Amino acid sequence: MTKNFHNYLHENLSIIYKKARKYVSVKSGLETLPEECPYTLEQLLDEDLFPKK
């Protein structure tokens, strides 16, 4: 990942999350999604954040 793209994600994570949250809420009907992203950018980019199947 380029430094510029990483900086873009870091600066815009809350906007990206809010748009994604709205999309998922509309598509799934779920209204209980967290208002704010519960993960840091570093956590989201960590391939080992969630256990592998």
N, C-alpha and C positions, 0 to 999 in steps of 0.2 A: 504494500500500500504506500502510495506516495505521501510525503509529508504534507503537501497541500490538501490532499483528500482527507487525511487524518485530522488536520486542523479544521476543515470544513465540517466534518462530522462532529468534532468536539464543540464547535461554536453553534451548531444547529441541532444538536441531539434532542433538545426539548421540543422544538418545532416538528422535527421528523416524527418523534414519538406521538405527539398530539394528533398529527394527521393519520398516523397508522392506527392509533387507538380509536379514532372516530370511524375509520374504514372497517376495522374489525368489529366494532360495536354494531354498525349498520348491517354488516354481512352476517354476523352470528346472533344478533339480538342480545348479546351480553351487555349489561350496563354496570357491572361491578369491577371493571378493569381499573387499575390504579390511575389516578389523575396524573401523577408524575412517574417518569420512568424509574423503576425500582433498581436499575443496574447502571453502573458507570460505563462509559465507552470502553474502557479497558476490559471490563468484565464481558461485555457484549462481543468483543473481538477475540476473547480467549476461547480457543477451540476446546479446552478442557473444562469449561465452566459447568457443563452438564455431563452426567455420566453417559458413556456410550452403551449402546445395546449389545 
